[in-house]
Amino acid sequence: MHGLPALASRHSGRGHNTVPRFWLVAPACLLVAASLAWGEPMPTPASLSLDTSGAPISLIMGDLNGDGTLDLAVANYGTSTVSVFLGLGNRAFGLRADYGTGAQPNSIAMGDLSGDGKPDLAVANSGASTVSVLLGNGDGTFGTKVDYGTGNRPLAVAIGEVSGDGKLDLVVANRADNTVSVFLGLGDGGLGTKADYPTASNPVSVVIGDVNGDGKRDLAG
């Protein structure tokens, strides 16, 4: 299962007592997905404000607890956490649950890395030069992170199958090293030893797809 990326912006407000927030902006593609998941007509474009734990920087949407409703997972750069908001099915979300990541998470991805049909999370930690894997329990909760060393200052992470063995793999873009790190998935939630590949200067994103139509997954960043 893969998550839906969402368009969003972060807002910390002004003053020392301001609660960090994430403004979820509902573009047309996101509204269509929400409409299908909630079984209601597509609503008028709007925004939704959710309180996070600090300096939210990246989010992803997907059904984290198997109830057919979209949920949110937000990477918080300032507090080195992921905030999970379970969808209530009425365009609202429940209280957040926070999970620890490595230092200064910058990007988040969702996919079934353990092969149990339950979505897991992967977070690129720019301050720790690691990627954290949090295995999902299938009910919207997650286990303690497991960290894997990446290149220097990873800014983006993507999950997809790159080896053709039916197991999801993980790819990280390392800005300071000008590399991408490829971790082959073991199928049980674990990752193999990384292999680094050179890129152009300062890679800040990475995507997985079949660029040349040969049935094999390629990388772009």
Disulfide bonds with the S-S distance in Angstrom:
none
